[in-house]
Amino acid sequence: MSEKDIELVHGSGNVFRDFGDPRADLKQAKAVLAAGIIAVLDDRGLTVRKAASLTGFVAADFSRVRNADLGRFTANRLMKMLAAL
């Protein structure tokens, strides 16, 4: 395949929208919040258990966020987790 065979397509900035997901904006917001939670955990060197003890959320919630298993979270719950950190 040569460079002439490759078509460059610019995305919208939301991968979920680019793939036609009807809940693209919500999924993007949840992904951004989860990334923020992970950044705080990493910056502060917090384990999921330590984060749980500091915030009152269960360790499994932080583990799910780390594993990008966001389906059971509302955006509001993720915001509360981030604010609690």
C-alpha positions in Angstrom: 0.0 0.0 0.0 1.4 3.4 -1.0 0.7 6.8 0.5 -1.5 7.5 -2.4 -3.9 4.7 -1.3 -4.4 6.2 2.1 -7.3 8.7 2.6 -6.9 11.0 5.6 -10.2 11.5 7.4 -10.5 14.0 10.3 -12.5 12.9 13.2 -15.0 15.0 15.2 -12.9 14.8 18.4 -15.4 12.2 19.8 -14.6 8.7 18.7 -18.0 7.5 19.9 -19.7 10.0 17.5 -17.3 9.0 14.7 -18.6 5.5 15.0 -22.2 6.5 15.1 -23.0 5.8 18.7 -26.3 7.4 19.7 -25.0 8.2 23.2 -21.7 9.6 22.0 -21.7 12.7 24.1 -22.5 10.9 27.3 -19.9 8.2 26.6 -17.3 10.9 25.9 -18.1 12.8 29.1 -17.8 9.6 31.1 -14.5 8.7 29.5 -13.1 12.2 30.2 -14.2 11.9 33.9 -12.7 8.5 34.2 -9.4 9.8 32.8 -9.5 12.5 35.4 -10.0 10.0 38.2 -7.2 7.8 36.9 -4.9 10.8 36.6 -5.6 11.8 40.3 -5.0 8.2 41.4 -1.7 8.1 39.5 -0.5 11.5 40.6 -1.2 10.8 44.2 0.0 7.3 44.1 -3.3 5.9 45.4 -4.3 2.3 45.2 -8.0 1.6 44.7 -8.2 0.5 48.3 -6.6 3.7 49.6 -8.9 5.8 47.3 -11.9 3.9 48.7 -10.8 4.6 52.3 -10.3 8.3 51.5 -13.6 8.8 49.6 -16.2 6.4 50.9 -16.6 4.8 47.5 -15.9 1.1 47.3 -12.6 -0.1 45.9 -14.4 -2.0 43.2 -15.7 1.3 41.8 -12.1 2.6 41.4 -11.1 -0.7 39.9 -13.8 -0.6 37.3 -12.8 3.0 36.4 -9.2 1.9 36.0 -10.4 -0.9 33.7 -12.6 1.4 31.7 -15.7 -0.6 32.7 -17.9 2.5 32.8 -21.3 1.0 31.8 -22.7 0.9 35.3 -21.7 4.5 36.2 -23.6 7.6 35.7 -21.7 10.7 34.7 -22.9 12.2 38.0 -21.4 9.4 40.0 -18.1 9.8 38.2 -18.2 13.5 39.0 -18.8 12.7 42.6 -15.9 10.3 42.7 -13.5 12.8 41.1 -14.6 15.6 43.5 -14.1 13.3 46.5 -10.5 12.7 45.5 
